[in-house]
Amino acid sequence: GPAGAREVGGVMRTQAELERANPRNLRRYGLASAEEYFARQATQKAEKAILDAILRDSSVPSDDKHHATAAYHMSWGRAHNNCPKCWLLRGCCICHVLTAVPVRPHRVVVYMHHLEWGRGSSTGNLIKECIGGDLFVSGHRNHEAALAALCEREEGRVAVLWPGHDAIDVRDIARKMPLRPRGAWETGGEMDRGKADGERV
């Protein structure tokens, strides 16, 4: 790592800061320079301050806080240095080896917790790239509206993939019914409440 502190973009950076912006990490993040790295860090810090202010404000409705949290994590959560498609570090991107496999007439949708967005170990995002599915984030206004519209439009033909004790065998579901898989099971239970009715398979 660097031998000591030095100035970057007019700001004196500590050795620890410079080590985080070393050439190897910059390649992994897909960034061209330390200046770009620190500029992104400054933007993230400013956005986080805005989010914190919203969350501390008792006059802000809970739905607005949920939306702000979801929007922040989608922009600056786990994926802010990752490939926006495969969610792996840009230096480890696998998009060039992904293959699209249409599953029509079925439509696969992932409804995920905002903390799942950008998780490199998640395969839910690959549904969009590989089988033309959709990703919706819990609490994000636009995503919630789009999901509600989809469930209303496909009423009676929606099934939720869920490992519950009361789930029915998928073979008992009509073949033309689209499945709506979820994100990680541990974050999905709370999101399931209040959504469109559908068989749990």
N, C-alpha and C positions, 0 to 999 in steps of 0.2 A: 504493500500500500504506500501512499504518499509519505514522505519523510516528515512533513509538518504542515502547519496551517498555511493557507495562501488565499489570495483574493480571487473570487470567481464572480463575474458579472457585477463588480462593484461592491461585493459583500465579502467580508473575511470569513472563510469557512474553516472549521476545525479539522484536525486530522481525521477524526471519526466520521465527519460528514463527507470528507473527500474519499474516504475508503468505501463508503456506500455508493459513491458515484465513480468507482473505478472502471477502467475500460471493459473488463469482463462483464460487470453488471450492466453497463450501458449496452453492450451487445445483446445480452439476455433480454433487456427491456425494449430493444429496438430503438434506442435513442442515439442521436448523433453526437452529443456533447454533454459535458457536465453542466454547462449553462442551461441546456434544455431540461436536464434532470431537476435542477434547483428551481427553474421556472415552474415546472409542473408541481413540485412540492409546495411552492408558495401559493399556487392556485388552489390546490387541495386544502391547504391550511385555511385559506379564506372561506372556501365553501363549507368546511367543517364548522367554522365559527358561526356562519349563518344558520346552519342546521342546529347547532347547540342553542342558539338564541331562540329559535322556534320551539325547541323541545322544552326550554325553561319557561316559556310564556304560557301562563295558565289560561289566558284568554283564547288561545289557539285550539280549535276543536281537535279531538283525537284523530279523526280521519285525515285532517290536514297534516298532523304530525306524522302519521303513518306514511302518507304520500311523500312528504319531505324526506323521511328516512329512506324509503325505497328509492327515490330518485337519486339521493346522494350515493347510496351503495351501488347503484347501477353505473354511476359515473366515476366514483372514486373508491369503490370497495376493492374486493380482491382482484378485479380484472383491470385496474387502471393502467397497469404496465404490461398487460397481457394482450394476446391477439383477441380482437373482439368477436371472432367466430369460434375458434376452438378453445379459447380461454387458457391456453398454455402460454408461457412466456414467449414473447415474439421470437426469441432466438431458438425456441424449441417448437415452433409452429408446425402442425401436422396437416394444415388445410390442403396442401398439395397432394396428399395421399387419400383424401376423403373421396368417397364415391356416392353419388346420388342414386337412391333406389326408391322410385315412386311407390306408394302404397294405396293408391286410389282403388275403390271409392272411399276408403277409410281416411279419416283425418285424425292425426295424433297431436295432442296439445299437452304441454307441460305447464302446470300452475305451481310456481315455486315461491318459497320464502325469500325475502330480499337478501338474506345472508348466504343463500345458495348461489346467487348471481355472481358469476366470475370465478367460482371455485374450480381450479384446474382439474381436480379429481372427479368432478361431476361429468356425467355423460349425457345429461338431459339436454344440454345445449346442442349436442350433435344431432339431435332429432331434427332441428331446423335445417342443418346443412345436409344431412344424409337422406331424410325422407320427407322433406318439405313441410315439417310440422311447425308449430308456433310455440313461443314462450311467453307466458304471462306472469308478471310479478305481483304477489299479494300486496295490496295497499296502494299500488300505483294507480292513479285515477284513470289514465288512458287504458291501461291494461285491464283493470277491473271492468270498465265499460265495454271493452271489446269482448272480454270473456262472457259477460252477462248477455250481450247481444248474440254471441255464438250459441250459448245454451238455450236462449229463447228461440232462436231460429231452428235449432236442431232438437227441440223439445220432444222427448220420447225416444230419442236415438242417441242419448249420451250415456256412457258408462265410465265409471271411475275405477282405475286400477288401484287396489288397496288391499293390503294383507290382513284384513280384519276377520274376526271369527264368524261374522255373519255374511261374509262375501259368498257369492254364488260362483259356480264353475263357469269359466269363460266359454266353455263349449255350449252352455245353455243360452248364451247371448246370440241374437240374430247376427249372422255374418256381415250384414251390411251396416251394423251399428258401429260408429267410430268409438275408439277407446280414448280416454283422457287420462294419461299417466301423470303422476305427481312427481314432486321433487323428493328430497330425502324424507323417509318415513317419519323421522323424529320431529321435523318441522312442518309436516303436512296436516296433522290432526287438527290443529287450531284453525288453519286456513280453510278446512273443509266445511266448517260451520257457516251457514248462511248462504251457501251457493245453491245453484240449481239442483233439483232432485235428479238422481240418476242411479242406476244399479251399481252396487259395489262388487267388483269382480276380482 
